[in-house]
Amino acid sequence: MKKRLTGIAVALAVTVGGSLTLAAPAQAATPAIQITKAYYNSPGTDDRSNSSLNAEYVKLTNRKTTTVNLKSWTLRDKSSHIYTFTSDFKLAAGASVTIHTGKGTNTSTHRYWGSGAYIWNNTGDTAYVRDTAGKTIDSCSWGSSGSYTNC
């Protein structure tokens, strides 16, 4: 009976000049704020110098067509090291911001965690970006090889 009904539906669609299409599976939407790169193994010796700490970073990109205010959003790892955007920080459409592990002066394109220790594990880790409600917006994971990953 099913085959007969399907055949009738196809015949009817062709008769009226249309076509029968099947719905495609829904695709996941691209997150508004996306982790686009994680540089988890800074070059050279891990000597905890500020320049070495700042060579370890995560880059976030705004994939929306409008500005997003990241105030109270967080970036964190599996061990719950948490960086919080504490002030109004507006990321323009298509713009990126790099969050460095060490100390520095915050700008519109570079933010500094202020840590004296490495955050991202060279042996594998996951970076999570969460909105003000604590909802995970995006994540990026890596294993034990290499120095960085494009997410």
ABEGO torsion letter per residue (X at the ends): XAAAAAAAAAAAAAAAGBBBBBBBBBBBBBBABBBABBBABBBEBBAGBAAAAAABBBBBBBABABBBBABGBBBBBAAGBBBBBABBBBBBBGBBBBBBABBEBBBAABBBAGBABBABBAAEBBBBBBBAAGBBABBBBBBABEABBBX
